Each structure stands twice: as structure tokens, then as C-alpha cells.
Amino acid sequence: MSQSQSNAYIIEIHDRAAGIVTRDERGFRFFSSERLFDSLEGRQFRSARAAERAAHAVFSERSRRPS
């Protein structure tokens, strides 16, 4: 019996939809849903968790920058 795994995940950072990741043959590809996360658009990740960590890093970097 094979395990059923989702092929797409929504990534939310502090109640903001950062984007979605979709599974393909090489891992997970990120699709941005908010301008703040556009730097991750199209990037390939080994796991959905790795994409989530990258989105957290983008958010944290942005919040550390002076206004």
C-alpha cells in the first residue's frame, strides 16, 4: 500500500500567505503569492519545510531592515 502525500502546500508566515510549493520530480517548487516573497519565486527546495524556512528568512530579513 502506498502512502498518500499532498502535492501542494500553502506556506503562511505570521498569518500572511507567502506562497505555495508544489511537488515535482526534483522536490518542491515555490510560487510566491505576495510581493515580499517574490525573491523565492520558482526556486526549487528539497522539502516543503525547507521552503518554509526560506520564507521565514525572507520575512525576518525584511523586518530587520530600517524603514
Secondary structure as GFF3:
##gff-version 3
##sequence-region A 1 67
A	DSSP	beta_strand	8	13	.	.	.	ID=ss1
A	DSSP	beta_strand	16	24	.	.	.	ID=ss2
A	DSSP	beta_strand	27	32	.	.	.	ID=ss3
A	DSSP	three_ten_helix	35	40	.	.	.	ID=ss4
A	DSSP	beta_strand	44	45	.	.	.	ID=ss5
A	DSSP	alpha_helix	48	64	.	.	.	ID=ss6
###
